[in-house]
């Protein structure tokens, strides 16, 4: 009798775990969608995050091509805004791979490409800077020549 009771309890426990596993893996779809930056220039990139997509998903908009959302508790995607996107307000959509629910979020596209920071600056040297640099190079050349002409010879060659 005790063995059958233990077997029944064990079977019930395994059935409860087996039935709860699919419910634990299921999600309610995307939530807490954020974009960074909210206002992005044409041709730039934007980070999209969404919670609730444990198995990844997709992010799309009229301003950028469809992008994959990474799997995990918080999914990440990098959206590359098209260079020819008309400036204005846009919506993006997020859909998880394991859920049919679609959520949207707003963002703004700004005109222009923005600053090219980190790529060497946005301006070349001015004429004054070039003249100062040329003067320093000339002074170094003259100083080196004077040093070489005036230095004493350390060895005296006897013929």
C-alpha positions as CSV (number, residue, x, y, z in Angstrom):
1,X,0.0,0.0,0.0
2,X,2.8,2.4,0.9
3,X,4.6,1.8,-2.4
4,X,1.5,2.5,-4.4
5,X,0.9,5.7,-2.4
6,X,4.5,6.8,-3.0
7,X,4.2,6.0,-6.7
8,X,1.0,8.1,-6.9
9,X,2.6,11.1,-5.2
10,X,5.7,10.9,-7.4
11,X,3.6,10.6,-10.6
12,X,1.5,13.6,-9.5
13,X,4.6,15.7,-8.8
14,X,6.1,14.8,-12.2
15,X,2.8,15.7,-13.9
16,X,2.6,19.0,-12.1
17,X,6.2,19.9,-13.2
18,X,5.6,18.7,-16.7
19,X,2.5,20.8,-17.1
20,X,4.0,23.9,-15.5
21,X,7.1,23.9,-17.7
22,X,5.4,25.1,-21.0
23,X,3.5,27.8,-19.0
24,X,6.9,29.0,-17.5
25,X,8.4,29.1,-21.0
26,X,5.5,31.0,-22.5
27,X,5.7,34.8,-22.5
28,X,3.0,37.5,-22.7
29,X,4.8,39.1,-25.6
30,X,7.0,42.2,-25.8
31,X,6.8,44.8,-23.1
32,X,8.9,47.8,-21.8
33,X,10.2,48.7,-25.2
34,X,12.8,51.5,-25.2
35,X,14.9,53.2,-27.9
36,X,18.2,54.9,-27.5
37,X,18.5,57.6,-28.7
38,X,14.9,58.6,-29.1
39,X,15.8,61.2,-31.8
40,X,18.2,59.7,-34.3
41,X,19.8,61.2,-37.4
42,X,19.4,59.7,-40.9
43,X,22.0,57.0,-41.5
44,X,22.7,56.5,-37.8
45,X,22.1,53.6,-35.5
46,X,19.5,53.2,-32.7
47,X,19.4,50.6,-29.9
48,X,16.1,48.9,-29.3
49,X,15.4,46.9,-26.1
50,X,12.3,44.9,-25.2
51,X,11.5,42.6,-22.3
52,X,9.4,39.4,-22.6
53,X,11.0,37.9,-25.7
54,X,12.8,34.9,-24.2
55,X,13.4,33.3,-27.6
56,X,14.2,36.5,-29.5
57,X,12.1,38.3,-32.0
58,X,12.0,40.9,-34.8
59,X,11.9,44.7,-34.9
60,X,10.8,46.6,-38.0
61,X,9.8,50.1,-39.1
62,X,9.5,52.2,-42.3
63,X,12.7,53.9,-41.3
64,X,14.9,50.8,-41.1
65,X,15.0,47.2,-42.3
66,X,13.8,44.3,-40.2
67,X,16.3,43.5,-37.4
68,X,16.6,40.5,-35.2
69,X,16.0,40.9,-31.4
70,X,18.4,38.8,-29.3
71,X,17.1,36.1,-27.0
72,X,17.0,36.4,-23.2
73,X,15.1,38.3,-20.5
74,X,15.8,41.6,-22.2
75,X,16.3,41.4,-26.0
76,X,18.5,43.9,-27.8
77,X,18.6,45.0,-31.4
78,X,20.6,47.6,-33.4
79,X,18.6,49.3,-36.1
80,X,20.4,51.2,-38.9
81,X,18.3,54.1,-40.0
82,X,18.3,54.4,-43.8
83,X,20.1,57.4,-45.3
84,X,17.1,58.5,-47.4
85,X,14.6,58.3,-44.6
86,X,12.4,61.4,-44.5
87,X,12.8,63.3,-41.2
88,X,9.8,63.0,-38.9
89,X,8.0,60.8,-36.4
90,X,8.0,57.0,-36.9
91,X,6.7,53.9,-35.1
92,X,8.6,50.7,-34.7
93,X,7.0,47.3,-34.1
94,X,8.3,44.4,-31.9
95,X,7.2,40.8,-32.2
96,X,8.5,37.9,-30.2
97,X,9.3,34.6,-31.8
98,X,7.2,32.7,-29.2
99,X,4.2,35.0,-29.2
100,X,1.9,36.6,-31.8
101,X,1.4,39.8,-29.9
102,X,2.9,43.0,-31.5
103,X,3.9,46.1,-29.6
104,X,4.8,49.5,-31.0
105,X,7.0,52.4,-29.8
106,X,7.6,55.9,-31.3
107,X,10.9,57.5,-32.2
108,X,12.0,60.5,-34.3
109,X,14.3,60.7,-37.3
110,X,16.3,64.0,-37.6
111,X,17.7,65.5,-40.8
112,X,21.5,65.2,-41.6
113,X,24.1,62.7,-40.6
114,X,25.2,64.3,-37.4
115,X,28.7,64.7,-36.2
116,X,31.4,62.2,-37.2
117,X,32.9,62.1,-33.8
118,X,35.8,59.7,-33.3
119,X,36.6,59.7,-37.0
120,X,39.3,62.3,-37.0
121,X,37.2,65.4,-36.3
122,X,35.0,67.5,-38.4
123,X,37.5,70.1,-39.7
124,X,41.0,70.1,-41.1
125,X,43.9,72.2,-39.8
126,X,43.7,76.0,-40.4
127,X,46.4,77.9,-42.4
128,X,47.8,79.4,-39.1
129,X,48.2,75.9,-37.7
130,X,50.0,74.8,-40.9
131,X,52.3,77.8,-40.7
132,X,53.2,77.2,-37.1
133,X,53.9,73.5,-37.8
134,X,56.0,74.3,-40.8
135,X,58.0,76.8,-38.7
136,X,58.7,74.2,-36.1
137,X,59.9,71.7,-38.7
138,X,62.2,74.3,-40.2
139,X,63.6,75.2,-36.8
140,X,64.3,71.6,-36.0
141,X,66.0,71.1,-39.4
142,X,68.3,74.2,-38.9
143,X,69.1,73.1,-35.3
144,X,70.0,69.6,-36.4
145,X,72.2,70.9,-39.2
146,X,74.0,73.3,-36.8
147,X,74.6,70.5,-34.3
148,X,76.1,68.2,-37.0
149,X,78.4,70.9,-38.3
150,X,79.7,72.0,-35.0
151,X,80.2,68.7,-33.2
152,X,83.7,67.7,-32.6
153,X,85.2,64.6,-34.0
154,X,85.9,62.0,-31.4
155,X,88.5,60.0,-33.3
156,X,91.6,61.5,-35.1
157,X,92.6,59.5,-38.0
158,X,96.4,59.2,-38.5
159,X,97.7,58.6,-42.0
